[in-house]
Amino acid sequence: MRRNGKILLPILLTAAFWIGAPAAYTEPLAPKEHAFEVDIPGTPTHKEESRSIGVGNVTSENFIVDTAGSTYFVSAITIPRLASAFAPDSVLYGQTRDGMLEDIEGTQLSFEEIRRDGHEGRHLLYEMNPTDAPSRKGEAQFFRMGKKMYLFAAHGLADDAPARTAFFGSIKLTD
């Protein structure tokens, strides 16, 4: 009996640790005026931007969380009426990708078609190599829904990858 106790005690302690371990903190993000929900690891800062392009103004509503190991961001981009009506999706996805990579000084590794909740989108893998910090890997998912382009992105250190996987797994398109 004593022998079994020596074996069971470590198993019970390990199980108690995992059962009682708190889950990573996430906050649901589901703005009423947008067609998405996502669990983001922290309280996001909110920032609105507007840029003029040849066919009108592009406005974006951005939600950003910086953690010790990663940066998460969600952008709801309003596509100008003319571009929304006449530009093919491939052009809009490409322009959104290029603008994001330029803003973060990233390099594309791959850019492929995906589907989520019945919507076509694009999946981008990228890399950032800042001169004063370690290299960071990232990914982004883009979905066009009418006059909106939704961008979900995260990049960070390798040891924070499970949190980024959970972030992307939580995306729901709610049109």
Residue pairs with C-beta under 8 A, 6 or more apart in sequence:
24 41
24 163
24 166
25 41
25 42
26 39
26 40
26 41
26 42
26 166
26 167
26 170
27 39
27 40
27 41
27 42
27 43
27 44
28 37
28 38
28 39
28 40
29 37
29 38
29 39
29 40
29 44
29 63
29 74
30 36
30 37
30 38
30 174
31 61
31 76
34 61
34 76
34 148
34 150
35 145
35 148
35 150
35 173
35 174
35 175
36 74
36 76
36 143
36 150
36 152
36 171
36 172
36 173
36 174
37 170
37 171
37 172
37 174
38 74
38 152
38 167
38 170
38 171
38 172
39 166
39 167
39 170
40 63
40 65
40 72
40 74
40 167
41 65
41 67
41 70
41 72
41 163
41 166
41 167
42 65
42 66
42 67
42 72
43 65
44 63
44 64
44 65
44 72
44 74
45 63
45 64
45 65
46 61
46 62
46 63
47 61
47 62
47 64
48 59
48 60
48 61
48 62
49 59
49 60
49 62
50 57
50 58
50 59
50 60
51 57
51 58
52 58
53 80
53 83
55 80
55 82
55 83
55 87
56 80
56 81
56 82
56 83
57 80
58 77
58 78
58 79
58 80
59 77
59 78
60 75
60 76
60 77
60 78
61 75
61 76
62 73
62 74
62 75
63 73
63 74
63 75
64 71
64 72
64 73
65 71
65 72
65 73
66 72
67 156
67 160
67 163
68 160
69 156
69 157
69 159
69 160
69 163
70 154
70 155
70 156
70 157
70 160
70 163
70 164
71 154
71 155
71 156
72 153
72 154
72 164
72 167
73 151
73 152
73 153
73 154
74 150
74 151
74 152
74 153
75 149
75 150
75 151
75 153
76 148
76 149
76 150
77 96
77 148
77 149
77 150
77 151
78 147
78 148
79 87
79 92
79 144
79 147
79 148
79 149
81 147
83 92
84 146
84 147
89 120
89 144
92 144
92 149
93 122
93 142
93 144
93 149
96 142
96 149
96 151
97 108
97 111
97 122
97 124
97 140
97 142
100 106
100 124
100 140
100 151
100 153
101 107
101 108
101 126
104 126
104 128
104 138
104 155
105 128
105 130
106 126
106 127
106 128
106 138
106 155
107 126
107 127
107 128
107 129
108 124
108 125
108 126
109 125
109 126
109 127
110 123
110 124
110 125
111 122
111 123
111 124
111 125
112 122
112 123
113 120
113 121
113 122
113 123
114 120
114 121
114 122
114 123
114 141
115 121
116 141
116 143
116 171
116 173
117 172
117 173
117 174
118 173
119 143
119 145
119 173
119 175
120 143
120 144
121 141
121 142
121 143
121 144
122 141
122 142
123 139
123 140
123 141
123 142
124 139
124 140
124 141
124 142
124 153
125 137
125 138
125 139
126 137
126 138
126 139
126 140
126 155
127 135
127 136
127 137
127 138
128 135
128 136
128 137
128 138
128 155
129 135
130 136
134 157
136 155
136 156
136 157
137 155
137 156
137 158
137 161
138 153
138 154
138 155
138 156
139 153
139 154
139 155
139 164
139 168
140 151
140 152
140 153
140 154
141 151
141 152
141 153
141 168
141 171
142 149
142 150
142 151
142 152
143 149
143 150
143 173
144 150
145 173
145 175
150 173
152 167
152 168
152 171
154 164
154 167
154 168
155 164
156 164
